[in-house]
Amino acid sequence: MQTQPTSLALVNHGLQLTQNYGEIHLPPGSIGVERENRAYLRDLRATDPRQDKTRIEQDKGDLLVDSYRWVLDNTDFQRWRNDGQSRLLWIKGDPGKGKTMLLCGIINELKSDSDPSLLSFFFCQATDASINSATAVLRGLIYLLVDQQESLITHVRKKYDAAGNPFFRDVNIWVALSEIFTDILEDPTLPPTRLIIDALDECIEGLDRLLGLIVQSSSIYSNVKWIVSSRNWPIIEKKLHTTTQKVRLSLELNKESVSAAVTTYIRSKVDSLAEEKQYKFDTRDAVERYLSANVHGTFLWVALVCQELAKTLAWKTRRKLAMFPPGLDEFYKRMMEQILNLEDTEDTILCKNILATISTVYRPITLDELGGMVDAIGGVPSDDEALVEITLEDHSDPVLSVAWSHDTTRLASASYDKTVKIWDSATGECVSTLEGHSDSVWSVAWSHDATRLASASRDETVKIWDPATGECKFLDMA
C-alpha cells in the first residue's frame, strides 16, 4: 500500500510549493529561513558577552575614558593595531591593576572604528560556571560573530543539524565548536576580525586547549587579530611564547601610565562619594589625599575603600578613613582580623576554612567545588612552623641566580626567561617582575641598603633597578 505524504499546514507568503515527499527547501532570505536562523542563534547563546560587559562596568563603576586612554597611544598597542604581522596582544598584570576595565575601553574604541571589521569578545569569571570554561569562551565568540554576520550561521547549522538538539550537551562539544570556529575564520566572506578575551587565568576548565587554539589561529589567519589579558601566570606565558606574532603589554612596565589612570579613578570615585554623602570640602580633600597616598597603583584597593566609605555616615568618614591600611596586603590583613574577632565561633571557623581552601588550591574554583572542599577540611595548621618549606614558582625557564636582601625580607631571582623577580620571603609572593634584558639573566645582587638591585645578562649588559618601582634607574653598562 502506498504511503500518503504527511499533510503540512503552511502559510503561503508568496512561495510556490509543490508536493514534496522529501525535504522542503526554503530559499535564502525567506521568512522561514530567517526564523530558523534565529532559533539556531538562540540555542547557540549561553550568555551575551555584550550584556556581561555592561554588567561588569556597572559593578565596577562607570567606565572612565581617562582611565584607559593611555593604552590607545601605547607603542605595544599601536604595533598590534597597525602591524599586519602582530596578530596577538597579551596584556598582563597583577591583580587589581585594572585589566578588565582596560579591555572594556579598548572594546569601545574598536567598536567606534569606521572600518567594516567584526569584533567579538568574552569576559571569563572563575566563580560563574557559565563563563569560566574554554567551551563557554568559544561559544560566546561564535555567538557574537554570527549575530553580526548572519551568513556565518551556515557553519553552525551544518554541525547542529547532524547532531540535533543535544548538540551543546555532547561530550565532544569542544571539538565541534573548534571546527565551527575554524570554518568561520576560513569563510571567504569574513571581513577583518578582532577577537578579545579577558581574564584567561579565570578560565578554569580547558585553559590549555583554549591557549592552543589562540596560538594556532593567530599564526594562520592573517585577517584575524587577538587581544587577551591575564595575570602573570607562567603557564600562560609558556603557551603564548610559542607564537612569533605576539606583542606583550606589561602593566608593571607601564607603572606611570597605570598610576595616572588610578589617580583619575580616585578623583572620579571621590567626586561621586562627595555628591552622594554631601561631604564638606575639607572632608572630600582628606579622602582624596588619603587614597592617593596609599593606593600603591591598585584600582581594587580604591574600589574596596570607597565601597566601605559609601556605607559610612559623612561625619564618621575621617575616623573610618584612618582604619583603612595602605595597600591590599594590609587591607586583607585587617579583614582577617575582623573575621577572627567574630562573636559567632562557628562563623569564624567556617570563614577560616574557606580562606584556607582558597589559599591552597592551585586554580580558581567554583562555588560548588568550594562547598565540597570546605566540608572535607579537617584541621588546618595555624602556626608558622608548620610551613617547613615555601616553593617559589613563577619563572617560565630555569633559575640561574638568587640573592637575599640584607634584611632577608626579600629575595631576587634571575632566570633564563630574561626576567628578574623579587619575592616576599615571608609569604612567597612575587611582588615584582623586572623585564628589560634581551637575553637570559645570569646574576643578581642587592645594594647594602636594598634600595638598588643589579642584574647581569647574557645580552652583555648590566642593569641597575629600583626594587620599589621596578624601573631601570641607570643606563645599561656594556
Helices and strands as residue ranges (DSSP letters): H 31-44, H 49-60, H 65-72, H 75-82, E 88-92, H 99-111, E 118-123, G 129-131, H 134-148, G 150-152, H 153-163, G 165-169, H 173-185, E 193-198, G 200-202, H 207-220, E 224-230, H 234-240, E 246-250, G 252-254, H 255-277, H 281-294, H 299-309, G 314-316, H 317-321, H 327-340, H 345-360, H 367-376, G 384-386, E 399-404, E 410-415, E 419-424, E 430-435, E 441-446, E 453-457, E 462-466, E 471-472
